[in-house]
Amino acid sequence: MSLSIREQLIRLADEDYRKFSSSITPGTDNILGVRLPDLRKMAREIAKGDYHSYFNEASSDTYEEKMLQGMVIGYIKADIDEILGLAKKFIPMIDNWAICDSFCSGLKITRSHKEKVWDFLQPYLYSEKEFEIRFAVVMILNYYIDEVYAPMAFAHFDRIKHDGYYVKMAVAWAVSVYFAKMPDITLEYIKNNRLDDFTHNKGIQKIIESRRVDQATKEMLKNLRRTRR
C-alpha cells in the first residue's frame, strides 16, 4: 500500500531541521522539518504523474505541504494558462517568505512568457495583502531586471505603501538586485525615489553588503541614506 503525501513527509522529517526552519520563519506553525532537496524530489515525481489528482486532494495543513504544492506547479510541463491558473489558486495560501520565494524561483516558465506573466502580476502589485504583494515583487526581481521593465517596476515600488515588513524587505531586495545588474539607472532611481525611509535605507544597506560593489561606490551610497523620521 502506497504512503500518502503526509505520511511520506512525516517519514522524511528531521527534528533538527524543523527547529532551524522554525527559527528563520517566525510565526510559521506546523513545520515538520523536511529538507528542501527531499521536497524537490517529491515535487518532480508528482509533476511527472497525475498532478491534477494531486491538487484535487492536496492538503495545506503543514508548511511542507504548502511548499510542495508550489514546487509542483514550477515543475509541471504544461501551457502557461494552466500554470497561471494553478498559481492563482496557490497564491492565497502563501503565508511566509520562504514559501513565497521558493514558489517564485520555481516559476521559470515566466522567462518564455514575460508579457503574459507581467499582466498576471498586476492585481497582486495592487493587493492589500502582504504576501500577495511580496509574491509580485519577488517575481519582478527574479525575471524582470532589464531596461524594458525597470521603469514600470520602479513606479510600482514607489506606489506600494504597505506597512508589512516582508513587503518592505522585498522591495529593498529588488532595488539591490536592480543595482547589481543595472547600476546607472538604479542609482538615479535611488536618488529620486518615493520609497519610505525604512525601505530606501534597507535597499542601500543590501547594496553596500554586496562584495561586488567597490568601496568608493559604497561610500557614495552611504551618503544617500536618509535620517529616519
C-alpha positions in Angstrom: 0.0 0.0 0.0 1.4 3.4 -1.0 2.0 6.0 1.5 0.0 9.3 1.5 1.8 12.6 0.9 1.6 13.4 4.6 3.0 10.0 5.6 5.9 10.4 3.2 6.6 13.9 4.6 6.5 12.6 8.2 9.0 9.8 7.4 11.3 12.5 5.9 11.0 14.9 8.8 14.1 15.8 10.8 13.8 17.4 14.2 16.9 19.5 14.0 15.9 20.9 10.6 12.4 21.6 11.9 14.0 23.7 14.7 16.2 25.5 12.1 13.2 26.2 9.7 11.1 27.5 12.6 13.9 29.9 13.6 14.1 31.5 10.2 10.3 31.6 9.5 9.0 33.3 12.7 5.2 32.9 13.3 5.0 29.8 11.0 3.3 26.9 12.6 3.1 23.2 11.7 6.6 22.8 10.3 7.5 19.1 10.0 11.2 19.6 9.2 11.6 18.1 5.7 14.7 19.3 3.9 14.3 21.2 0.6 16.1 18.6 -1.6 13.6 15.9 -0.4 10.7 18.2 -1.1 12.0 18.9 -4.6 12.5 15.2 -5.3 8.8 14.6 -4.3 7.6 17.5 -6.4 9.4 16.3 -9.5 7.8 12.9 -9.2 4.3 14.4 -8.6 4.7 16.8 -11.6 5.5 13.9 -13.9 2.4 12.0 -12.9 -1.3 12.7 -12.3 -0.8 16.1 -10.8 -4.5 17.1 -11.4 -5.5 14.4 -8.8 -2.7 15.6 -6.5 -4.0 19.1 -6.5 -7.6 18.0 -6.0 -6.6 16.1 -2.9 -3.7 18.1 -1.6 -3.7 19.3 2.0 -2.3 22.6 3.1 -2.2 21.8 6.8 1.6 21.9 7.1 4.4 24.2 5.9 5.8 21.4 3.8 2.5 20.6 2.2 2.2 24.2 1.0 5.8 24.3 -0.1 5.3 21.1 -2.0 2.3 22.4 -3.9 4.3 25.5 -5.0 7.2 23.4 -6.2 4.9 21.0 -8.2 3.5 24.0 -10.1 7.0 25.0 -11.0 7.9 21.5 -12.3 4.8 20.8 -14.3 5.2 20.7 -18.1 2.0 22.5 -19.2 1.0 25.6 -21.1 1.2 29.0 -19.5 -2.5 29.4 -19.0 -2.7 26.2 -16.9 0.3 27.1 -14.9 -1.1 30.6 -14.1 -4.5 29.0 -13.2 -2.8 26.8 -10.7 -0.7 29.7 -9.4 -3.8 31.8 -8.9 -5.3 29.1 -6.6 -2.0 28.7 -4.8 -1.1 32.3 -4.1 -3.7 32.9 -1.3 -2.0 30.0 0.6 1.3 31.9 0.8 1.8 32.9 4.4 5.6 33.3 4.9 8.6 34.5 2.9 10.1 31.0 2.4 7.1 29.6 0.6 6.7 32.8 -1.4 10.3 33.0 -2.6 10.6 29.3 -3.3 7.5 29.4 -5.4 8.7 32.5 -7.4 12.1 30.9 -8.1 10.4 27.8 -9.5 8.2 29.7 -12.0 10.9 29.7 -14.6 8.3 29.4 -17.4 8.0 33.2 -16.9 11.1 33.7 -18.9 9.3 32.5 -22.0 6.1 34.4 -21.3 7.2 37.7 -19.7 4.4 39.9 -21.0 1.7 37.5 -20.1 3.1 36.9 -16.6 3.6 40.7 -16.1 -0.1 41.2 -16.8 -0.8 38.4 -14.3 1.2 40.1 -11.6 -0.6 43.5 -11.8 -3.5 42.7 -9.4 -1.1 41.4 -6.8 1.0 44.5 -7.0 -2.1 46.4 -6.1 -3.2 44.0 -3.4 -3.6 44.9 0.2 -2.3 41.5 1.4 1.3 41.4 2.5 2.4 38.1 0.8 0.5 38.8 -2.4 2.5 42.0 -2.8 5.7 40.2 -1.9 4.9 37.5 -4.4 4.7 40.0 -7.2 7.8 42.0 -6.1 9.9 38.8 -5.8 8.7 37.7 -9.3 9.9 41.1 -10.6 13.4 40.7 -9.1 13.6 37.1 -10.4 12.5 37.8 -14.0 12.2 41.4 -14.9 15.6 43.0 -14.3 16.0 44.7 -17.7 15.7 48.2 -19.3 12.2 47.4 -20.6 10.6 46.7 -17.3 12.8 48.7 -14.9 10.8 52.0 -15.2 7.5 50.2 -14.6 8.9 48.2 -11.7 10.3 51.4 -10.1 6.9 53.1 -10.5 5.3 50.2 -8.7 7.9 50.3 -5.9 7.2 54.0 -5.4 3.4 53.4 -5.3 3.4 50.4 -2.9 2.7 51.8 0.6 2.0 48.6 2.5 3.4 48.5 6.1 4.2 44.8 6.1 7.8 44.0 6.9 8.1 41.4 4.2 6.8 43.8 1.6 9.3 46.4 2.5 12.2 43.9 2.6 11.2 42.5 -0.8 11.2 46.0 -2.4 14.6 46.7 -0.8 15.9 43.4 -2.1 14.6 44.2 -5.6 16.3 47.6 -5.6 19.6 45.9 -4.7 19.2 43.3 -7.4 18.5 46.0 -10.0 21.6 47.9 -8.8 23.8 44.8 -9.2 22.7 44.4 -12.8 21.8 47.9 -13.9 23.8 50.3 -11.6 23.4 53.5 -13.5 19.6 53.5 -14.0 19.1 52.2 -10.5 21.3 54.9 -8.9 19.1 57.5 -10.5 16.1 55.8 -9.0 17.7 55.6 -5.6 18.4 59.4 -5.7 14.8 60.2 -6.7 12.6 57.5 -5.4 9.4 57.9 -3.2 10.1 54.9 -1.0 9.5 55.2 2.7 12.8 55.8 4.6 13.0 52.2 6.0 12.8 50.6 2.6 15.1 53.2 1.0 17.8 52.6 3.6 17.4 48.8 3.6 17.9 48.8 -0.2 21.1 50.8 0.2 22.2 48.6 3.0 21.8 45.5 0.9 23.8 47.0 -1.9 26.6 48.0 0.5 26.7 44.5 1.9 27.5 43.1 -1.6 31.0 42.1 -2.3 30.5 43.0 -5.9 30.3 46.7 -5.1 33.5 48.7 -4.8 34.4 50.7 -1.8 34.0 54.1 -3.5 30.5 53.3 -4.6 29.6 52.1 -1.1 30.8 55.3 0.4 28.8 57.3 -2.1 25.7 55.2 -1.3 26.1 55.8 2.4 25.7 59.5 1.8 22.3 58.8 0.2 20.8 57.2 3.3 18.0 59.1 4.9 17.7 60.1 8.6 14.8 58.1 10.0 11.9 60.4 10.8 
